[in-house]
Structure formats: C-alpha cells, structure tokens
Amino acid sequence: MRENPDYNDLYYQNTTSHSQIIDIITERAVPLSEFGAPIDWQVFFGNTYPVEIEIGFGKGRFLLEASKRHPKVNYIGVERAQKYVELTRERFEKYIRHFEVDRASGTFSNVRLAWTDANYFLTRYVPAASVRAYHIYFPDPWPKKRQRKRRIFRNQDFLSALIHTLNSDGGRLYIVTDYEAYFWEIQERLADLSVLHSIDADLKPDRDIATNFETKYILEGRPIYRAVYEKVCLKAE
Ligand SMILES: C[S@@+](CC[C@H](N)C(=O)[O-])C[C@H]1O[C@@H](n2cnc3c(N)ncnc32)[C@H](O)[C@@H]1O
C-alpha cells in the first residue's frame, strides 16, 4: 500500500501549473508542458553528453560549480521552491556578470533549471535508463513525526522512477545529509532495492564542492553522512 497518497496529489496540483525549464544562457523559461514526455536529452541539449540530475538544488551552489567544472556533462537541477529557483538563477547571472562569461563560449550551456516537483518530473519527463547520476544533497528530513510521510525517500513512486531512469549499468545515486536518523532510514529503504548497491562513499566526485547546507553545517561542526549507490542490472544466467 502506498504510504503517502495525499502527498503526491497535493504537490502535483501545486506544481504542474507553473512547472518550467529555465535555460541559464538564453534566459528563456519554457513551460514544462511544451516538452514532449519523456524528454529526448540528445535533442534537448543538442549533444550526447551524459546527463546528471540534482534534486532539490536549493541555492544552486553545487549545480553552478559542477556544471562549470564539467562542460561535457549535462546537468538538470530540479527544485520545487520558486524562491530557490530565483536565487539560483541570480547566482548564475551574478557569476556571468562578475567573471564576464561570454554567453557564446559554451559555459553553462550544459545546465538547465527545472522549477517543478522531482517526483512529477522523474515519473513523466525523464526517459528510462538515461541518467548517469542523481545528486540528492540534504533532502528535507521532515523531523516532526506527523510530517515524516513527506520524506522523499518514503515515496515509492519516486524510488521506482529513480531506479527506472538511472543508467542500467553503473548509474549512480549520491546522497549527503546531516540528519542521522533519516540517513539510516534511507539506507534501509534502499537496501530493499536489489538493483542498487552501496559503494564506497569516498567515490563521490567533486567532494570539494559543498552545497549551501553542507558549508553551513561543516562550519557548525555537525557530522555529515554520505552514501553512494550504483545501479547494477543482474544479467540473466
Ligand atoms: C534542505 S534543502 C537542501 C538544499 C541544497 N541541496 C543544499 O544542500 O544546500 C532541500 C531542498 O529540496 C527541495 N525539495 C524538497 N522536496 C522536493 C521535491 N519533491 N522536488 C523538488 N525539490 C524539492 C526544497 O525546496 C529545498 O530547496
């Protein structure tokens, strides 16, 4: 039985009407509904580079640094809070102005911001086995008991979509949180999924790129918990 039937309905109503994808370079915001579902990444980005998705990018620190560092990786950031989408857009704009980035140079042509709900986006718009990596950093822990059903890792539809859309061989899921109880819960839930295997958390690339929450919590001296999973499809004997 699904644990959180209300959760999806509520968020879908709130997010589907305004969902859009923002191109940092052209500054165009296109309603998500104008894209065919699922999105053909090759047509969308105009290249065959691998696609990585950050869910809940907040103030966009990781997205900016990672997309700058890896021009041959396509990044989609998914965030449902308008406030953070705007802040992230401004972060990119400030960077472009400050460092006088030539918009024709290709820098940031590999990144898009999707203002929408991750569950909605993954279940409808992301093609099967098309994502090289998901980055989920400091997912909302919803600490109050009555709100815990909102935890994204409790959402079976979300988990199924995550697995379904990861590359079949070697697609990775990177998780970081400061919330120990949620960290163990995530580990338990993912342990039930036979195609995901926990691998050495030190394999996280770009460990030096901290998100806003990570920067803040490290300064406060809080412990940080990290996990990396890899999707491995068992071949028929
Ligand atoms: C605790 S913040 C972490 C932000 C950022 N990752 C960081 O580490 O600084 C969690 C973020 O996830 C976003 N979020 C939560 N659930 C989401 C969902 N279902 N779809 C998209 N974004 C979501 C929230 O709006 C918030 O910005």
The ligand as an SDF file (V2000), in Angstrom:
LIG
                    3D

 27 29  0  0  0  0  0  0  0  0999 V2000
   17.2360   21.1320    2.8970 C   0  0  0  0  0  0  0  0  0  0  0  0
   17.2020   21.8610    1.3240 S   0  0  0  0  0  0  0  0  0  0  0  0
   18.8100   21.4550    0.6420 C   0  0  0  0  0  0  0  0  0  0  0  0
   19.2020   22.3520   -0.4860 C   0  0  0  0  0  0  0  0  0  0  0  0
   20.5650   22.0250   -1.1500 C   0  0  0  0  0  0  0  0  0  0  0  0
   20.5680   20.6910   -1.7050 N   0  0  0  0  0  0  0  0  0  0  0  0
   21.6980   22.1670   -0.1750 C   0  0  0  0  0  0  0  0  0  0  0  0
   22.2720   21.1580    0.2370 O   0  0  0  0  0  0  0  0  0  0  0  0
   22.0240   23.3120    0.1760 O   0  0  0  0  0  0  0  0  0  0  0  0
   16.1330   20.7540    0.4300 C   0  0  0  0  0  0  0  0  0  0  0  0
   15.7030   21.3480   -0.8920 C   0  0  0  0  0  0  0  0  0  0  0  0
   14.9610   20.3530   -1.6060 O   0  0  0  0  0  0  0  0  0  0  0  0
   13.8480   20.9730   -2.2130 C   0  0  0  0  0  0  0  0  0  0  0  0
   12.8480   19.9150   -2.4140 N   0  0  0  0  0  0  0  0  0  0  0  0
   12.2680   19.1700   -1.4610 C   0  0  0  0  0  0  0  0  0  0  0  0
   11.4140   18.2780   -1.9940 N   0  0  0  0  0  0  0  0  0  0  0  0
   11.4710   18.4710   -3.3450 C   0  0  0  0  0  0  0  0  0  0  0  0
   10.8000   17.8720   -4.4370 C   0  0  0  0  0  0  0  0  0  0  0  0
    9.9010   16.9000   -4.2590 N   0  0  0  0  0  0  0  0  0  0  0  0
   11.0800   18.3040   -5.6760 N   0  0  0  0  0  0  0  0  0  0  0  0
   11.9810   19.3030   -5.8740 C   0  0  0  0  0  0  0  0  0  0  0  0
   12.6310   19.9140   -4.8630 N   0  0  0  0  0  0  0  0  0  0  0  0
   12.3840   19.5070   -3.6210 C   0  0  0  0  0  0  0  0  0  0  0  0
   13.4280   22.0370   -1.2090 C   0  0  0  0  0  0  0  0  0  0  0  0
   12.6390   23.0420   -1.7940 O   0  0  0  0  0  0  0  0  0  0  0  0
   14.7870   22.5400   -0.7370 C   0  0  0  0  0  0  0  0  0  0  0  0
   15.2670   23.5780   -1.5570 O   0  0  0  0  0  0  0  0  0  0  0  0
  1  2  1  0
  2  3  1  0
  2 10  1  0
  3  4  1  0
  4  5  1  0
  5  6  1  0
  5  7  1  0
  7  8  2  0
  7  9  1  0
 10 11  1  0
 11 12  1  0
 11 26  1  0
 12 13  1  0
 13 14  1  0
 13 24  1  0
 14 15  1  0
 14 23  1  0
 15 16  2  0
 16 17  1  0
 17 18  1  0
 17 23  2  0
 18 19  1  0
 18 20  2  0
 20 21  1  0
 21 22  2  0
 22 23  1  0
 24 25  1  0
 24 26  1  0
 26 27  1  0
M  CHG  2   2   1   9  -1
M  END
$$$$
